[in-house]
């Protein structure tokens, strides 16, 4: 598919990557390849509404999110339900969705998707009425993401440091889950609502899943003794999630999640922490987002 007009949505403060000169590099690259580049800068104020208005007025043929997971989720939400494809220039701390789509993590290489790509159509999620293109969490990781988001330091090192600090005092919570296929009730260290495989930290929370199969998985890590932590962590980095007695996955098309006795729960959705009322209802939105991915077997 040949695109002549490409919009780039830029977040000037995502991740810890230097962005000075990025707009000029993109413009030069597009000009050299016969494409017209335009730019939309996020501000944190009414970004979704303003982006949708911009798309309706200018109708670019493709839209690239140049930022981290939050920017990608913003652009994905604006494009869901349309045939305009999403491209990603990974510039954040985690870049989870781009990794699951096998998009090069070097932004200069990712720019090749403008003219050399395949278009995939993937599912998205509604989590408590909020859009999700990738992963959502309740429990431990949601708490870590909240602490990370409120801190001043970015990058993987800051995330790991916060995770280690919170782990020392964290107490698993009670959850109740109902899905279209089964139920779960009991304590959990964390729950992950996964339409994909991998966190931006390269932890494989949902091995062998597909993003276009019309279902998602709730990945449960149950409470575990401290002595089991290294083994669980090793399995999460080696596609071994299902090999632990402390983990299970619930495939489903819809689900409701409660925390008994709680009227709201902390949830992180595509890297954004939110306090949502319970029960948190989760639904799959099948084949709702077009994405640009590398051509299989293409040379770099």
Secondary structure, 3 states (H helix, E strand, C coil): CCCCEEEEEECCCCCCCCCCCHHHHHHHHHHHCCCEEEEEECCCCCHHHHHHHHHHHHCCCEEEEEECHHHHHHHHHHHCCCCCEEEEEECCCCCHHHHHCCCCCCHHHHHHHHCCCEEEEEEEEEECCEEECCEEEEEHHHHHHHHHHHCCCCCHHHHHHHHHHHHCCCCCEEEEEEECCCEEEEEECEEEEECCCECCCCCECCCCCCCCCCCEEEEEECCCCHHHHHHHHHHHCCCCHHHCCCEEEEEECEEEEECCCCCEEEEEECCEEEEEECCEEEEEEEEEEEEEECCCCCCC
